[in-house]
């Protein structure tokens, strides 16, 4: 009885009929394909904002996360037209694929 009550609001056929999709942005594609370049850009942004001088050594994950999207976007803006087309095509294809194992939540 409890199982019926808790699942009554969501019919079984609608759950099976709608696959979940997650469209990845071009910035996400650049972040995963050109991770080394993005990390170098983040480091340059950190130095440019003076964060590196506040505490020498490796930046904290919060500092890296703060600049990650801006760095990936800056790299995307510097790409050639052909590279941009490839990233755009990749973002359309990725919708049909599942995330790699290292990205999937556990």
N, C-alpha and C positions, 0 to 999 in steps of 0.2 A: 504494500500500500504506500509506504514512504517513497519508494522508488518511482511509482506512478505520479505522486504528487510533486516531487522535485523536478521531474522531467516533463510534466504536462504542458508547460508553457512553450516548449520547443518540439514541434512534430518531427518525427524521425525522417520523413521524406525530405524536408527542407534542409536538414543538416547534411544529408548525403548529396543533395543536388547542387550545393554551392561550394565549389572548391575555394580555398583561401589563396589569395594571391597577394604578393607584396612587391610592388614595383620599386626597383632600386633606382635611385637618382644617378645622374651622370657623375656627381661628386663621389658617391659611394663606389662606383666603378673605378674611378681614378684612384681612390684611396686604396682599393684592393689590388689593382694592377700595377700601380706605381708607388708602392708603399715607401720605398727608400727615398724617392724624390720628395714625397709629402713630408716625411720625417725631417729631411734636410730643410725644407721650407718652414716647417714648424720651428726648428731650431733657429733659423734666421729671423723669424718673427719674434721669438722670445728674446733674442739678443737685441733686436731693434726696439723692443718695448722696455728694455732694461731689466727684465725679469732675471736673466742669467746673472747679472751683477749683484742681485739681492742675495742670492745663495748659490755659490758656485757648486758645480757638480751636475748631476742629472736633474732635469726638471721633473716635477711631480706629475702623476697621471692627470690630475685636474688641469694643470697648466697645458699639457699636451692636448687634452680633449677640447679645451677652450679654443685652440687655434687650428684644430684638425680640419674642420670644414672650410675655413677661410684659406688654409694652405692648399687643400685639394682643389678648391675653386680657382685659386691663382694659377695652379699648374694647368688646369683645364683651359683657362683663358690663354695660356701661352702655347697650347698645342697647335699643330698645323691643321689645316682644314681636313685633310685626309684622316689624321688621328682623331679628330673630333667626330667624324662620321663613324669611325670604328667604335668609339665609345658610345655613340648614340644607338648604333645597331646592337651592341652588347647589352645596353640597358633594356632594349625591347625583348631580346632573347632570354635574358635572365628571369623574366617573369614566369616563364614556363619551367624553369629549373628550381630545384630546392637549394637551400643554402648549403655550403660545404660543412663538413662535420665540425671544423674548428669554430664556426660561427653559430651553429645551431645551439639553442639553449638546452641545457641538460637537466 
